[in-house]
Amino acid sequence: MQQSKVPSANLLEDAHERQWLDNVHPSDWRNPVPAATYNLAVIGAGTAGLVAAHAAAALGAKVALIERSRLGGDCLNVGCVPSKAILRTSRLYAEMRNAEGYGAQVPAEIRVDFPAVMQRMRGIRARISLADSARRLSAAGVDVFFGEASFTGADVLTVDGAKLRFKKALIATGARPDTPSIPGLAEAGYLTNENVFDLTALPRRLLVIGGGPLGCELAQAFGRFGAQTIIAQNNPTFLPREERDAAQILSDAFARDGIDVRLNTTAVNVRVEDGQKLVDLVSAGYESTVAVDAILTGTGRIPIVTGLNLEAAGVDYDATTGIRVDDFLRTSNPRIYAAGDACLEHKFTHTADESARIVVQNALFLGRRRLSALTVPWCTYTDPEIAHVGLYVWEARERDIPVKTFTIPMHDVDRAIADGEEAGFVKIHVKERTDRILGATIVARHAGEMINEITLAMVAGIGLRTLARVIHAYPTQAEAIKKAADAYSRTRLTPAIRSLLRRWLAW
Amino acid sequence: MIDTSHADDDVLLDRLQRAAFGYFVEAVNPANGLVADTSRENSPASIAVIGFALAVYPVAVERGWMARAAAVERILLTLRFFRDSDQSGSPEATGTRGFYYHFLDIHTGARVWRSELSLIDTALLIAGALTAGMYFNAQTADEIELRELVDALYRRMDWHWAQDGGTTISHGWKPECGFLHYDWEGYSEAILLYVLALGSPTFPIEGDGYHTWTATYQWENLYGHDFLYAGPLFVHQFSHAWIDFRGIQDRFMREKRCDYFDNSRRAVLVQREYARRNPLGFAGYGENSWGLTACDGPSHAVPELSNERRPLFGYAARGVPYGPDDGTLAGWAPLASLPFAPELALGAVRNMARLYPEMLSEGRYASSFNPTLAGTGGRAWVSAGHFGLDQGIVTMMIENYRSQLIWRLMRDCPYIVAGLRRAGFRGGWL
């Protein structure tokens, strides 16, 4: 087993680590005596499970929440929270090195204190874990059980020998890293998101396999900490889902950070010699070997569906795509629903959150909310960030929707110039000859913040005409969105309208 | 030294065009007709550059720079080489299934640099051959053989194989790993590729690959201009060197009420706007100094630039507005947009040549120059030697501007006409 689930002894001496563990899995926890029947039994206390448990309990439902490891799931423990914490520090180091670009002095010595980076991360994680601690959940009326859940019938499951009956259940077991099957990788040892945040020393040389969001974020962060970083991606661009220009800008950013970018490259073999990992890479017929001290894989995630005895409950699933659900998130057993990474294509914390809210309404209150009605943004937190919502151009064209894109490069935005953060763009896609927003991609230092305005507009049915009337505080980087709306307004000035205006103004 | 400041337009263009054509006289291997990729020492031949050579021999004949018989002899030599070349697809062959490796040993014609069997570069080669075939239309034994060779080379190209079981055309193939696993995405020079692939009477592509590819287009409003987006300028020039896109439209352009010719004019306007804004603050950029495209460029690999702190991209497809941009401009790029925006292109040509005459040697454009990396005496960094692609596109585009010779020839090419129609083009001269 390559991935350590238990923090190492020296980590346990850390106060933050102890506080975090006390919140997410208290060592002295005793499972409650089960109620006769639960309105909702939730398996998995990641984002989806916690949101559903809180929401259902707040509405008066009798809720059981079952977790086999730590409350908070990937997001809190080994995902969004710790990664964003270290990304922030890595950005600071990058800015220190680029201080001259801001008219400031580069510090005489820039020494990366990696243990301090990780300690800050642990402090942040411990603080955020307090919100969903076992004790707070219990105080909120949720029966929290630690242990392995297993269905024994259509309306019953067991946890550590205790039988829990339910009217409705939610499977929110999440996903785990999908490790590439490269000969020698397991023997050589590797990192995933599940153990990379346990590192106490910075690897001197790091190979990141996979150019998806996690791989890109951590490659940049470790590169900025000073690790000689290579990123190998088995595709012509990073973030294959995203626009080519976004991937291009990211490639350029990686080059500036000194990361060795290997696109169209596959890792085919790993071996250990003299304490270092030698990885054979193949790119369009060319073979090369790199020597590194650590390998991080970020090649995707697969749903956790085993060990639940889903057959006993009559719940259909697929080992790759997860629990099968309909548009109302109901499984093949009408009593049982699923939410989050265990069943969704878009494995994000915010989709897990929203899908859990849908389940609470649909399962407990006769709701008819549909998954397909959601407008889901997402963001990769590299520097610059890459955020998207709605349709891509190719998706719109595939559906025969004529599409036009209003593009504002960030170098046209005053605040971005002042901030020295000009890499990127706002692209808003509209249905041709209308102002209806189909989707948008934003590449900018704060794209994740900016995309929310577009998401709001899409959900509220606001078009570019209205956005052009929305005053944006000046100077802000979000003004790029207003500029795109203004560009749309200018296209409405057809030659005929211009001619009319000229005549009108001829007084 | 060409006087670019006082000569009138016709004289200036004639000098620049003749100098560009001169590359093909100097860089050819007279034994087999193969043409070097660049004028640098030990350069291999490039099949794309040979395509440009085949397309510009008619220009040279028309302008009196080359005797018709000499041009025919040179072209026959070239075409016979490809007819007789090793088509086994082995790692040292010249090609397979009618396609050729990108770079060839200029003496033996064997593959070099482990280069890929290149679909787009073979398309440029065969487009040049078709141009020659259309021009040399006399009923002499040599010219009849020339046309037969062109036809045979085109007909043996197995475009269907190049789809690799899918709908779109692959970028390339290598004996070591098979088809390269990435496809054309977004607007690019691949229109010519698709037109040739659709026009084939023997092995045309099947399915709706052209539509699948054009579905990845992005129609953008950028800097106030609506246009079919592609960053590097050459994308807006290469297919257009052969195909007269004025007034003809495919489904996409009908929807946008535009055509690819007009779109290339808009691309010039976008380049000017980017250079005027000059977001990265490079020296020498301005609305009359632009040309971000695929070209050579400075690199940290050379000792004198190894300590340069700025990113340098070497040979790269530079583009606007997202780069890559390291301050490198291609002086020839505005000239290659001459037919689309003559007044703007000439304005840039004159201005850039006045400010940076060092980018022209023997009256011929270097691949690129970079004023930000000025050396001693304030002279811009200049790419060494000359690149065949640049000289080819310059010769062709000046000719299309002056006489429309290439366009006229290709408008009558039945394969091009069939390919355009199958791609959904209608209207105008079609």
Interface residues (C-beta under 8 A of the other chain):
Chain A: N235 P236 E243 R244 D245 Q248 I249 D252 A255 R256 N264 V282 A284 G285 Y286 V393 W394 R397 E398 P402 V403 K404 T405 F406 T407 P409 H411 D412 E422 F425 K427 E432 A487 Y488 R490 T491
Chain B: R114 E116 K174 P175 E176 C177 L180 H181 Y182 E185 G186 A215 T216 Y217 Q218 W219 E220 N221 L222 G224 D226 Y229 G231 E255 R277 P279 P311 P321 Y322 G323 P324
